[in-house]
């Protein structure tokens, strides 16, 4: 309770500006006077000079009490007693001053050794830094005990005054009953004198005690700081008792001598001044101590030692200081332990970092070596005569190895020109291997090496060289798929593999779970695919018939193929939210706004959002250099065609054939006339002539699936089963779901003695069309033989 009262009072006292101003002013003038006496005479006398003010204040208390209570008291009736009292008080004042260094200017700095030590050490011309720690510890102990010593001295001198005042009562004829009032007045006087001496001495010596404590702490000298005689409660009790005593004496004086207005006013003023001064000093000491505690706590919180050299010697604060010292010591030990732990962990982290850096350097070396291996695989070996091919690859993983910047990832683009059956084709591949960084790069390395092996065989192997585009792309895809199946699903690759007939503009391609290809034509972008065709390369359980998509490109068409990095965009909304792009048509709009330019496409994608995956783009611009439309028929050709139609209506097929041949002589490049002539020969049963014409026509028009289909049956009729099977397999690769063609292939295999293939194709045909008679006959025939 007492501590709460003190804290509350101190808080209010400091927060009130008027009170703060009074405190500062009082303290300033008090210390000015104190320092003046200190410099002129001695340190301890400057303390006693203020203590003696309490002695005279007590003497006034005693005089007022005695004059009010002793009957018939006056200077005339009691002048001997008053004279002895005044003489004794003056003598006590001189003796008390001499004891505490009044004669220091003439070399007598005190009666007792500890008084002389204090005055010598705290002389303004002396630096305490010259003293040893042990000497300073003794001086500090002297200062701590000085308030108690001064209080005892005051009591002794007060007792001397009492004895001096009693002697006249024994020697002269005074009423001895008055000694009771004399004793009561003396009690009041000595109480005030002793209390003043203790509080004044305690307050004035505080700054010097703090100074000595700081010096000893800076020297790491361990010293014991004993508490003073009076604590906070004792001082507060003294102040309260002083106020009550003053009120009691005032009440007695007013009750017994009510007409003494001047004396009453003087007593009230003196009491108010003395009590106010002591209260200010008391609470100022508390406030200073609390400020010291706050500064030490802040210093400790900021990482400092948090040392607490208190100005107060009150046992309450010293108890707190001891606990605080224990806490700071424990915190210091914890800090030292933490420091050692931090240094240990820092050392471990440095070692770990060094290991990580070494591993990263090794990893970057692996990355760099892998990138060097991949770089020659992802190349563009096209001349761009009719099909201009461009690449753009931005791998997600960038690294620096020995000052060289590079990148690594799972995307790759390959393009090369090949010859198939004497015709020029552009082969292209855009692939995305599963996994990030090194895993994806490993997949790309395997894919690139295998694909380049296929290309090399195409250029050097006669059997491969003679394949149709459909057959070539099927074989390449199957070989790559079987290769990645060996990884048991741990390495998958999405890709678009295509072959472009540069002359005819026919595009053959397979999409294995790759983002759909984009056709940019006449300022509009659209997807070539409409549904998923195949799963990724290496996907387990991916069996079944393989089909090759075909598409006829027109002059100025642009084909843009890209990995899923084109769609994996992190888009930031206006509100700052981050979302992944789910709009596949966004890429179409980007292609349109970029007019099919790869660099602009990449830039516009980055403007749409942050690219979160490897990005590879492959661009093919078809420019055959001349129109695919053949020479238009002239008027003579038109008339002959009209005449041939007349013969055909009249079922005169031979004349119709002769008329079309005559028209072809006028327009040899007219593909429509060639197609009509092939149909007329086939209808007329001239299979040999029809087959001969079909061979050249199919090579010039590989996109005419109907004629290829008819050619297969035509070669079958003239007994050229191998040629017929080649053409039928081309149809089957383009569209594996035609029951009649499957039955046709089964029959051809049967005629060539390939019974196992024959029955397999016949069964496939029956699965699609159970009513197919040709397939049923083949199955029955082969089952019967078995």
Secondary structure, 3 states (H helix, E strand, C coil): CHHHHHHHHHHHHHHCHHHHHHHHHHHHHHHHHHHHHHHHCCHHHHHHHHHHHHHHHHHHHHHHHHHHHCCCCCCCCCHHHHHHHHHHHHHHHHHHHHHCCCCHHHCCCCCCHHHHHHHHHCCCCCCHHHCCHHHHHHHHHHHHHHHHHHHHHHHHHHHHHHHHHHHHHHHCCCCCCHHHHHHHHHHHHHHHHHHHHHHHHHHHHHHHHHHHHHHHHHCCCCCCCCCCCCCHHHHHHHHHHHHHHHHHHHHHHHHHCCCCHHHHHHHHHHHHHHHHHHHHHHHHHHHHHHHHHHHHHHHHHCCCCCCCCCCCCCHHHHHHHHHHHHHHHHHHHHHHHHHHHHHHHHHHHHHHHHHHHHHHHHHHHHHHHHHHHHHCCCCEECCCCCEEEEEEEECCEEEEECCEEEEECCEEEEEEEEEECCEEEEEEEEEEECCCHHHHHHHHHHHHHHHHHHHHHHHHCHHHHCCCHHHHHHHHHHHHHHHHHCCCCCCCEEEEEEEEECCCCEEEEEEECCCCCEEEECCEEEECCCCCCECCECCCCCCCCCCCEEEECCCCCEEEEECHHHCCEEEECCCCCEEECCCCHHHHHHHHHHCCCHHHHHHHHHHHCEECCCEEEEEEEECCCCCCCCCCCCHHHHHHHHHHHHHHHCCCHHHHHHHHHHHHHHCCCCHHHHHHHHHHHHHCCCHHHHHHHHHHHHHHCCCCHHHHHHHHHHHHHCCCHHHHHHHHHHHHHHCCCCHHHHHHHHHHHHHCCCHHHHHHHHHHHHHHCCCCHHHHHHHHHHHHHC
